[in-house]
C-alpha cells in the first residue's frame, strides 16, 4: 500500500513537491512496482506516476482532489486497464463508459459471458480497442465476435487471443466475422492462436490453404503456421500480423517460421516431434533477448543418437534467466545442462522434476553438466521431499526449493 500525497494537519491533501516526485518516479517506483498492490494519489500526479512503470499486481487506486473534468478525461476518453475476467470487461462496456473512445484491456482469465449481462448496447464512440487474453477462450463467437460487432465506428483494433474450438480460425473468419462489420477500420494488428480439439483427419488443412485465406487484407502482412498432433488428436493454427510486437511467443513447434523477434522475452515450446540441436540454434537467433523459456516435449531426440556432438556449435542464450522443463524427455535437459551443447549465463532459475535431473546428472556426479549447474541460482524441484548433501554440493550457488 503506497500513499503518494501530503496530508496537512487540517486534513487537506496536497501534491508531493516536484523534487520528491522526480526521485520517486526515476529511482524508486521502477524498483518496487511489482510489490505495489494499492496506490493513493493526488490528482495532479496521477498521469506522471501511472506512466512511469507497469504495476502488474495493482488492484486498487485511490484518487484525491479529483474534479469532474479530470474524472471524465481519465475514465471516459481513454482507459488502459487489467481485469480479472472477461465479464469485467463486458460490465465496463455495457453502458457504464459509453463515451469511451480508446480502450486497452488485458484479461487474466476467461469465463463464459454471464447471463446477468443481457443488455448489449452498441458502442458507437469507440475508435480504438485493444484486447489481450492469454487464457483460453472457449466461446469465441458469443464473446469476442459479439463484442467487436458492437463497435460499429471502430478505426483501430488490436486482438491478442488464444481460442479453443473444434474448427480452425483463419483469414476468412476475420473477414466475415470482424472486418466486414467494421467499415471504418483502417488499422488491425493481431496475434491469434486457435487450438483445435477432437481433430478429424478429414478436416486437416494445409498451411498454404490457411495463408491463402488472408488475401485481400490490404497492406497487412500475415504469417501463419499450422500444426497437427495425432497422439492427442489436436491441432493448432497460429497467425499474426507482421511485425510481431508482443513480449511473449507461446507454443512454438518445429514448424516455427524464422525471423527476428526483438521484443519477445518469454517463449514456450511444444511438439510431438523431437527438437534437435539445430532447432535450439534457430530459437537463440530468433529471440536474442529471451529471458524466460519453458518446454513440453516427451519425444527423444533422433540426431543425438547419430552424432558425437563434437561438430555442433555451442548455443548461447545471453539474457536467459529462467528455464522450465514441464513435461520433457531427458534429452532436452541434457541439451541445456551439458556445457558442450549450451552455455548458460549466470544466475538462472531452473524448474525441473527431480528424477529427470538425477538421471541427467548421473546422480549429481556428471562432469559434463557441472559447469552449467554451477550457474543456477535458484533450483525448484518437483516430486522430491528431501534435499540431499550431494544435491546441494552439485548446485553450490543455488537456493533449492522443494
C-alpha positions as CSV (number, residue, x, y, z in Angstrom):
1,X,0.0,0.0,0.0
2,X,1.7,3.2,-1.2
3,X,0.5,6.8,-0.5
4,X,2.0,9.4,-2.7
5,X,0.5,12.7,-1.4
6,X,0.9,15.0,1.5
7,X,-1.7,15.2,4.3
8,X,-1.6,18.5,6.1
9,X,-2.7,19.0,9.7
10,X,-6.1,20.2,8.7
11,X,-6.7,17.1,6.6
12,X,-6.1,18.9,3.4
13,X,-4.4,16.6,0.7
14,X,-1.6,18.3,-1.2
15,X,0.6,17.2,-4.1
16,X,4.1,15.9,-3.4
17,X,6.8,18.5,-4.1
18,X,8.4,18.2,-7.5
19,X,11.9,17.2,-6.3
20,X,10.5,14.3,-4.3
21,X,8.2,13.2,-7.1
22,X,11.1,13.2,-9.6
23,X,13.1,11.0,-7.3
24,X,10.2,8.6,-6.8
25,X,9.5,8.3,-10.5
26,X,13.1,7.9,-11.6
27,X,14.6,5.8,-8.9
28,X,12.1,4.2,-6.5
29,X,8.9,3.2,-8.4
30,X,10.7,1.2,-11.1
31,X,12.3,-0.9,-8.4
32,X,9.2,-1.6,-6.3
33,X,6.5,-1.7,-9.0
34,X,5.9,-5.4,-8.6
35,X,5.2,-5.0,-4.9
36,X,2.6,-2.3,-5.1
37,X,-1.0,-3.5,-4.6
38,X,-2.7,-0.2,-3.9
39,X,-1.9,3.4,-4.8
40,X,-3.3,6.5,-3.3
41,X,-2.5,9.6,-5.4
42,X,-3.3,13.3,-5.6
43,X,-4.8,14.1,-9.0
44,X,-2.0,16.3,-10.3
45,X,0.5,13.5,-10.1
46,X,-1.7,10.7,-11.5
47,X,-0.5,10.6,-15.1
48,X,3.2,11.0,-14.1
49,X,3.1,8.1,-11.7
50,X,1.0,5.7,-13.7
51,X,3.0,6.2,-16.8
52,X,6.3,5.8,-15.0
53,X,6.0,2.0,-14.9
54,X,3.7,-1.0,-15.2
55,X,2.2,-2.2,-11.9
56,X,1.2,-5.9,-12.6
57,X,-0.1,-6.5,-9.0
58,X,-2.0,-3.3,-8.6
59,X,-5.7,-4.0,-7.7
60,X,-6.8,-0.6,-6.2
61,X,-6.4,3.1,-6.9
62,X,-7.3,5.9,-4.6
63,X,-7.6,9.5,-6.0
64,X,-7.8,12.7,-4.0
65,X,-8.8,16.2,-5.2
66,X,-10.2,14.9,-8.5
67,X,-12.6,17.2,-10.2
68,X,-15.3,16.3,-12.7
69,X,-13.2,17.4,-15.7
70,X,-10.3,15.2,-14.7
71,X,-12.5,12.3,-14.0
72,X,-14.1,12.4,-17.4
73,X,-10.7,12.7,-19.0
74,X,-9.2,9.8,-17.0
75,X,-12.2,7.4,-17.3
76,X,-14.3,8.3,-20.3
77,X,-11.9,9.2,-23.1
78,X,-9.1,6.7,-22.9
79,X,-8.7,3.8,-20.5
80,X,-5.9,1.2,-20.0
81,X,-6.9,-1.5,-17.6
82,X,-6.2,-5.0,-16.5
83,X,-9.2,-7.1,-15.3
84,X,-9.6,-10.5,-13.7
85,X,-12.2,-11.9,-16.1
86,X,-13.8,-11.2,-19.5
87,X,-17.1,-10.4,-17.7
88,X,-15.5,-7.5,-16.0
89,X,-14.7,-6.1,-19.5
90,X,-18.3,-6.6,-20.5
91,X,-19.6,-4.8,-17.4
92,X,-17.4,-1.8,-18.1
93,X,-18.6,-1.6,-21.7
94,X,-22.3,-2.2,-21.1
95,X,-23.3,1.5,-20.8
96,X,-21.1,2.5,-17.9
97,X,-18.4,4.0,-20.1
98,X,-20.5,4.9,-23.2
99,X,-18.3,7.9,-24.1
100,X,-15.1,5.9,-24.1
101,X,-13.1,6.3,-27.3
102,X,-9.9,4.4,-26.6
103,X,-9.9,1.2,-24.5
104,X,-6.9,-1.1,-23.9
105,X,-7.7,-4.1,-21.8
106,X,-5.7,-7.1,-20.5
107,X,-7.7,-10.1,-19.2
108,X,-6.3,-12.7,-16.9
109,X,-9.0,-15.4,-17.1
110,X,-11.8,-16.2,-19.5
111,X,-15.1,-17.5,-18.3
112,X,-18.3,-17.8,-20.3
113,X,-20.2,-14.5,-20.6
114,X,-22.6,-14.0,-17.7
115,X,-26.3,-14.3,-18.3
116,X,-26.7,-11.4,-16.0
117,X,-25.2,-9.1,-18.7
118,X,-28.2,-9.3,-21.0
119,X,-28.3,-5.8,-22.4
120,X,-25.7,-5.4,-25.2
121,X,-25.6,-1.7,-26.2
122,X,-23.8,-0.5,-29.2
123,X,-20.5,1.3,-28.7
124,X,-20.5,4.0,-31.5
125,X,-18.0,6.2,-29.7
126,X,-15.3,3.5,-29.6
127,X,-12.5,4.4,-32.0
128,X,-9.6,2.3,-30.8
129,X,-9.8,-1.0,-29.0
130,X,-7.1,-3.5,-27.8
131,X,-7.8,-6.8,-26.1
132,X,-5.2,-9.2,-24.8
133,X,-6.1,-12.5,-23.1
134,X,-3.6,-15.4,-22.7
135,X,-6.3,-17.6,-21.1
136,X,-8.1,-20.0,-23.5
137,X,-11.4,-18.6,-25.0
138,X,-14.0,-21.3,-25.5
139,X,-16.9,-19.4,-27.0
140,X,-15.2,-17.1,-29.5
141,X,-18.3,-16.1,-31.5
142,X,-20.5,-15.4,-28.5
143,X,-17.9,-13.4,-26.7
144,X,-15.2,-11.7,-28.8
145,X,-17.1,-11.5,-32.1
146,X,-20.3,-10.3,-30.4
147,X,-18.4,-7.6,-28.6
148,X,-16.5,-6.3,-31.6
149,X,-19.6,-6.1,-33.8
150,X,-21.0,-3.6,-31.3
151,X,-18.1,-1.2,-32.1
152,X,-19.5,0.0,-35.5
153,X,-17.2,3.0,-35.8
154,X,-14.0,1.3,-34.7
155,X,-10.9,2.6,-36.6
156,X,-8.1,0.7,-34.8
157,X,-8.2,-2.8,-33.5
158,X,-5.6,-5.0,-31.7
159,X,-6.5,-8.6,-30.9
160,X,-4.2,-10.9,-29.0
161,X,-6.1,-14.1,-28.1
162,X,-6.0,-17.9,-27.7
163,X,-9.1,-19.6,-28.9
164,X,-10.1,-23.2,-28.3
165,X,-12.7,-24.8,-30.5
166,X,-13.4,-27.7,-33.0
167,X,-12.6,-25.7,-36.1
168,X,-9.6,-23.6,-37.2
169,X,-9.8,-19.9,-37.3
170,X,-8.4,-18.3,-40.5
171,X,-8.5,-15.2,-42.6
172,X,-12.0,-15.9,-43.8
173,X,-13.2,-15.8,-40.2
174,X,-11.5,-12.5,-39.6
175,X,-13.2,-11.0,-42.8
176,X,-16.7,-12.4,-42.3
177,X,-17.0,-12.1,-38.5
178,X,-15.0,-8.9,-37.8
179,X,-13.7,-6.8,-40.7
180,X,-16.9,-6.7,-42.7
181,X,-18.8,-5.4,-39.7
182,X,-16.3,-2.5,-39.1
183,X,-16.5,-0.3,-42.2
184,X,-14.2,2.4,-40.7
185,X,-11.4,0.0,-39.6
186,X,-8.1,1.2,-41.0
187,X,-5.6,-0.5,-38.7
188,X,-5.8,-4.1,-37.5
189,X,-3.0,-5.9,-35.6
190,X,-3.4,-9.4,-34.2
191,X,-1.8,-12.5,-32.8
192,X,-4.4,-15.3,-32.8
193,X,-3.8,-18.9,-31.9
194,X,-6.6,-21.4,-32.3
195,X,-6.3,-24.8,-30.7
196,X,-8.4,-27.5,-32.3
197,X,-9.9,-30.3,-30.3
198,X,-11.3,-33.8,-31.4
199,X,-9.4,-33.4,-34.7
200,X,-10.9,-35.2,-37.7
201,X,-8.3,-36.4,-40.1
202,X,-10.7,-35.4,-43.0
203,X,-10.6,-31.8,-41.8
204,X,-6.8,-31.3,-42.0
205,X,-5.9,-28.0,-43.7
206,X,-2.5,-27.1,-45.1
207,X,-0.6,-24.0,-44.1
208,X,-0.7,-23.0,-47.7
209,X,-4.6,-23.0,-47.6
210,X,-4.6,-21.0,-44.4
211,X,-2.2,-18.5,-45.7
212,X,-4.3,-18.1,-48.8
213,X,-7.3,-17.0,-46.8
214,X,-5.5,-13.8,-45.8
215,X,-5.5,-12.4,-49.3
216,X,-7.5,-9.2,-49.6
217,X,-6.4,-7.7,-46.3
218,X,-4.7,-4.8,-47.9
219,X,-1.3,-3.8,-46.5
220,X,-1.5,-6.3,-43.6
221,X,1.3,-8.9,-43.8
222,X,0.3,-12.1,-42.2
223,X,2.5,-15.0,-41.0
224,X,0.7,-18.3,-40.4
225,X,1.7,-21.7,-39.0
226,X,-0.4,-24.9,-38.8
227,X,0.5,-28.0,-36.7
228,X,-1.3,-31.3,-36.0
229,X,-0.7,-33.5,-33.1
230,X,-2.0,-37.0,-33.9
231,X,-1.3,-38.5,-30.5
232,X,-3.6,-36.0,-28.8
233,X,-5.9,-35.7,-31.8
234,X,-5.5,-32.0,-31.6
235,X,-4.2,-29.2,-33.9
236,X,-3.0,-25.6,-33.7
237,X,-3.3,-22.7,-36.1
238,X,-1.3,-19.6,-35.3
239,X,-1.3,-16.4,-37.3
240,X,-0.2,-12.9,-36.6
241,X,0.2,-9.6,-38.3
242,X,3.9,-8.7,-39.1
243,X,5.9,-7.2,-37.5
244,X,5.5,-9.1,-34.2
245,X,5.3,-6.7,-31.3
246,X,4.4,-8.8,-28.3
247,X,6.8,-9.8,-25.5
248,X,5.8,-13.4,-25.5
249,X,5.5,-16.2,-28.1
250,X,3.7,-19.4,-27.0
251,X,3.6,-23.0,-28.2
252,X,6.4,-22.8,-30.8
253,X,6.8,-26.0,-32.8
254,X,9.3,-27.3,-35.3
255,X,7.3,-25.6,-38.0
256,X,8.2,-22.2,-36.5
257,X,8.7,-19.5,-39.1
258,X,12.2,-18.0,-38.6
259,X,12.5,-14.2,-38.1
260,X,13.8,-11.7,-35.7
261,X,11.6,-11.1,-32.7
262,X,13.3,-8.3,-30.8
263,X,10.5,-7.6,-28.3
264,X,10.0,-11.2,-27.1
265,X,11.2,-12.1,-23.6
266,X,9.1,-15.2,-22.9
267,X,8.9,-18.3,-25.1
268,X,7.2,-21.7,-24.6
269,X,8.0,-24.7,-26.8
270,X,5.7,-27.7,-27.5
271,X,5.7,-30.5,-30.1
272,X,5.2,-34.3,-30.5
273,X,8.2,-34.3,-32.9
274,X,11.7,-34.0,-31.5
275,X,13.5,-30.7,-31.1
276,X,17.0,-31.2,-32.4
277,X,20.1,-29.1,-31.7
278,X,19.6,-27.1,-34.9
279,X,16.1,-26.1,-33.7
280,X,17.5,-24.5,-30.5
281,X,20.1,-22.6,-32.6
282,X,17.1,-21.2,-34.5
283,X,15.4,-20.2,-31.3
284,X,18.5,-18.4,-30.0
285,X,18.8,-16.4,-33.2
286,X,15.2,-15.5,-33.4
287,X,14.8,-14.4,-29.8
288,X,18.1,-12.6,-28.9
289,X,16.6,-11.1,-25.7
290,X,14.9,-14.2,-24.5
291,X,14.7,-14.3,-20.7
292,X,12.1,-17.0,-19.9
293,X,11.9,-20.4,-21.6
294,X,9.6,-23.3,-20.9
295,X,9.3,-26.6,-22.7
296,X,7.0,-29.6,-23.2
297,X,8.2,-32.5,-25.4
298,X,8.3,-36.1,-24.5
299,X,9.8,-37.4,-27.7
300,X,13.5,-38.1,-27.6
301,X,16.0,-36.5,-30.0
302,X,16.9,-38.6,-33.0
303,X,20.1,-36.9,-34.3
304,X,21.6,-37.1,-30.8
305,X,21.8,-40.9,-31.3
306,X,23.8,-40.5,-34.5
307,X,26.3,-37.8,-33.5
308,X,29.0,-37.4,-31.0
309,X,28.1,-33.6,-31.0
310,X,31.7,-32.5,-31.5
311,X,30.9,-30.7,-34.7
312,X,27.8,-28.9,-33.3
313,X,28.1,-25.3,-32.3
314,X,27.5,-24.4,-28.6
315,X,24.3,-22.4,-28.2
316,X,24.2,-19.2,-26.0
317,X,21.2,-17.5,-24.6
318,X,22.8,-14.3,-23.3
319,X,19.8,-13.0,-21.4
320,X,18.1,-16.2,-20.2
321,X,17.2,-16.1,-16.5
322,X,14.5,-18.7,-16.2
323,X,14.3,-22.3,-17.6
324,X,11.4,-24.5,-17.0
325,X,11.1,-28.2,-18.0
326,X,7.4,-29.1,-17.6
327,X,6.9,-32.5,-19.2
328,X,10.1,-33.2,-21.2
329,X,12.3,-36.1,-22.2
330,X,15.7,-36.2,-20.6
331,X,17.4,-35.3,-23.9
332,X,16.2,-31.7,-23.6
333,X,17.5,-31.4,-20.0
334,X,20.8,-32.6,-21.4
335,X,20.5,-30.1,-24.3
336,X,20.7,-27.3,-21.8
337,X,22.8,-28.6,-19.0
338,X,25.6,-30.2,-20.9
339,X,28.1,-27.4,-21.5
340,X,29.2,-28.7,-24.9
341,X,25.6,-28.2,-26.1
342,X,24.6,-24.9,-24.4
343,X,26.5,-22.2,-22.5
344,X,24.1,-20.9,-19.9
345,X,24.5,-17.4,-18.4
346,X,24.9,-17.0,-14.7
347,X,22.0,-16.6,-12.3
348,X,19.5,-19.0,-13.9
349,X,16.3,-20.1,-12.2
350,X,15.7,-23.8,-13.0
351,X,12.3,-25.6,-12.6
352,X,12.6,-29.4,-13.1
353,X,11.4,-32.8,-11.9
354,X,13.8,-34.4,-9.5
355,X,14.0,-37.8,-11.2
356,X,14.9,-36.3,-14.5
357,X,17.6,-34.1,-13.0
358,X,19.1,-37.0,-11.1
359,X,19.3,-39.2,-14.3
360,X,20.8,-36.5,-16.5
361,X,23.5,-35.6,-13.9
362,X,24.2,-39.3,-13.1
363,X,23.1,-38.8,-9.5
364,X,24.8,-35.4,-9.3
365,X,28.2,-36.6,-10.3
366,X,28.4,-35.9,-14.0
367,X,31.3,-33.7,-15.1
368,X,29.6,-32.5,-18.4
369,X,26.7,-30.9,-16.6
370,X,28.5,-29.5,-13.6
371,X,29.6,-26.2,-15.2
372,X,26.0,-25.1,-16.1
373,X,24.6,-26.4,-12.9
374,X,27.0,-24.1,-11.0
375,X,25.3,-21.2,-12.8
376,X,21.9,-21.9,-11.3
377,X,21.0,-19.5,-8.5
378,X,17.5,-20.9,-7.8
379,X,16.5,-24.6,-8.2
380,X,12.9,-25.6,-7.9
381,X,12.5,-29.4,-8.0
382,X,9.3,-31.3,-8.1
383,X,8.4,-34.8,-6.7
384,X,11.1,-34.7,-4.1
385,X,10.6,-34.0,-0.4
386,X,14.2,-34.0,0.9
387,X,17.4,-32.1,-0.1
388,X,20.5,-34.3,-0.1
389,X,24.0,-33.2,0.6
390,X,25.0,-34.4,-2.8
391,X,22.4,-32.2,-4.4
392,X,23.4,-29.1,-2.6
393,X,27.1,-29.7,-3.4
394,X,26.3,-30.1,-7.1
395,X,24.4,-26.8,-7.1
396,X,26.7,-24.7,-4.8
397,X,25.2,-21.3,-5.8
398,X,21.5,-22.2,-5.8
399,X,18.7,-21.7,-3.4
400,X,16.9,-25.1,-3.5
401,X,13.2,-25.2,-3.2
402,X,11.1,-28.3,-3.0
